[in-house]
Amino acid sequence: MGVSGSGKSTIADHLARRLGWRYEDGDRFHPPANVAKMSAGHPLTDQDRWPWLRAIADEIDRLAASGEHAVIACSALKRAYRDILVHGRDDVRIVFLDGTQDLIAERLAARKGHFMPPGLLASQFRTLEPPGAGERPIIVSIDAPVEIIVDDIVCQLNLVPQ
């Protein structure tokens, strides 16, 4: 989890490959109206996000029921959003990709072809509620190469890749 431009898709994809798990980008669960709204430069409201988050939570339940493991990239900026995703499950962990607004703004300025315009970054930081200790988060700095970040996550998860 993290704001747009924090590296969620890249880190989640690399982490999933390292663990031999499936990778899912949470953005694919957005209804078309949400994508259109963000593409037009308008931040989503909580009302926009609830169906999206429930769709991701349903996918987590489906994966768990089938015995599959996955890494899902999702902004999950507020505690209430993460509560929907985790919904009391001990086997779901939140990884917070932590970075400064300046660093992420630089990354967004260099990114091409994404529906999230850089102008919405400030609203994402205003919305962001970093995870608290009660959420058992894994917190990693994004100011490192991808493989170092993934190493840190794997170490904190205490998992052995398959």
C-alpha positions in Angstrom: 0.0 0.0 0.0 1.0 3.6 -0.5 0.3 6.7 -2.6 0.4 6.7 -6.3 4.0 6.6 -7.5 5.3 4.9 -4.4 6.1 1.7 -6.5 3.2 -0.5 -5.5 2.9 -2.3 -8.8 6.7 -2.7 -9.3 7.4 -3.9 -5.8 4.3 -6.2 -5.6 5.2 -7.8 -8.9 8.8 -8.4 -7.9 7.7 -9.7 -4.4 5.2 -12.1 -6.0 7.8 -13.5 -8.3 10.3 -13.9 -5.5 7.8 -15.8 -3.4 6.3 -17.8 -6.3 2.9 -16.2 -5.7 0.4 -14.6 -8.0 0.5 -10.9 -8.5 -2.6 -8.7 -8.9 -2.8 -5.0 -9.5 -5.6 -3.6 -7.4 -6.3 -1.0 -10.1 -7.9 -3.7 -12.3 -10.7 -3.9 -9.7 -11.7 -0.3 -10.2 -15.0 0.2 -11.9 -14.7 2.2 -15.2 -16.3 5.3 -13.6 -13.4 5.5 -11.0 -10.8 5.3 -13.7 -12.5 8.0 -15.7 -12.8 10.2 -12.7 -9.1 9.9 -11.8 -8.1 10.3 -15.5 -10.0 13.6 -15.5 -7.9 14.7 -12.5 -10.6 14.3 -9.8 -9.8 12.4 -6.6 -12.0 9.5 -5.6 -14.4 9.8 -2.7 -14.9 7.2 -0.1 -18.2 6.3 -1.8 -16.2 5.7 -5.0 -13.8 3.5 -3.2 -16.1 1.1 -1.2 -17.1 -1.1 -4.2 -13.5 -1.2 -5.4 -12.2 -2.3 -2.0 -15.0 -4.9 -1.6 -14.1 -6.3 -5.0 -10.4 -6.7 -3.8 -11.5 -8.2 -0.5 -13.7 -10.7 -2.4 -10.7 -11.7 -4.5 -8.6 -12.2 -1.3 -11.4 -14.5 0.0 -11.5 -16.3 -3.3 -7.7 -16.8 -3.3 -7.7 -18.0 0.3 -10.6 -20.5 -0.3 -8.6 -22.0 -3.2 -5.4 -22.2 -1.2 -3.6 -19.7 -3.5 -1.3 -17.0 -2.3 -1.0 -13.5 -3.9 0.5 -10.1 -3.6 -2.0 -7.4 -4.4 -0.9 -3.8 -5.1 -3.5 -1.4 -3.7 -3.3 2.2 -2.4 -5.3 1.5 0.8 -4.6 4.9 2.1 -6.9 4.9 5.1 -7.3 2.5 8.0 -10.9 1.9 7.1 -9.9 0.8 3.6 -7.3 -1.6 5.0 -9.8 -3.0 7.5 -12.0 -4.0 4.5 -9.1 -5.7 2.8 -7.7 -7.5 5.9 -11.2 -8.1 7.5 -9.7 -9.7 10.6 -7.6 -12.3 8.7 -4.2 -13.0 10.3 -2.8 -14.3 7.0 -3.3 -10.9 5.2 -0.4 -8.5 5.8 -0.1 -4.8 4.8 3.2 -3.6 3.4 3.5 0.2 3.5 5.8 1.7 0.9 6.9 4.8 2.6 8.5 7.8 0.8 8.5 11.5 0.8 6.2 13.6 -1.3 9.2 15.1 -3.2 10.6 11.8 -4.1 7.3 10.4 -5.3 6.5 13.6 -7.2 9.8 13.1 -9.1 8.8 9.6 -10.0 5.3 10.6 -11.1 6.7 13.3 -13.3 8.8 10.7 -15.1 6.0 8.1 -15.5 4.2 7.8 -18.7 0.8 6.2 -19.6 -0.8 5.9 -16.2 -4.3 7.1 -15.5 -3.3 8.8 -12.2 -2.2 12.4 -12.9 0.7 13.8 -10.8 -1.6 16.6 -9.7 -3.6 14.3 -7.4 -0.5 13.4 -5.3 -1.1 16.1 -2.8 -4.7 14.8 -2.2 -3.3 11.3 -1.7 -0.9 12.5 1.0 -3.7 14.4 2.7 -5.8 11.2 2.7 -2.9 8.9 3.8 -3.2 7.4 7.3 0.0 5.5 7.8 -0.6 2.1 9.3 -0.4 1.8 13.0 1.2 -0.9 15.1 -2.2 -2.6 15.7 -2.3 -3.4 11.9 1.0 -5.4 12.1 2.3 -3.5 9.1 5.6 -4.1 7.3 7.0 -0.6 6.6 9.7 -0.2 4.0 11.4 2.9 2.6 11.1 3.3 -1.1 14.4 5.1 -1.2 16.3 2.0 -2.2 16.7 -0.3 -5.3 13.7 -2.6 -5.9 15.6 -5.8 -5.0 16.7 -4.3 -1.6 13.1 -3.3 -0.9 11.9 -6.8 -1.7 14.6 -8.4 0.4 13.5 -6.2 3.3 9.8 -7.2 2.9 10.7 -11.0 2.6 12.9 -10.7 5.7 10.1 -8.9 7.7 7.5 -11.5 6.5 9.8 -14.2 7.7 8.9 -16.2 4.6 11.0 -18.6 2.6 10.5 -18.2 -1.2 8.9 -21.3 -2.9 
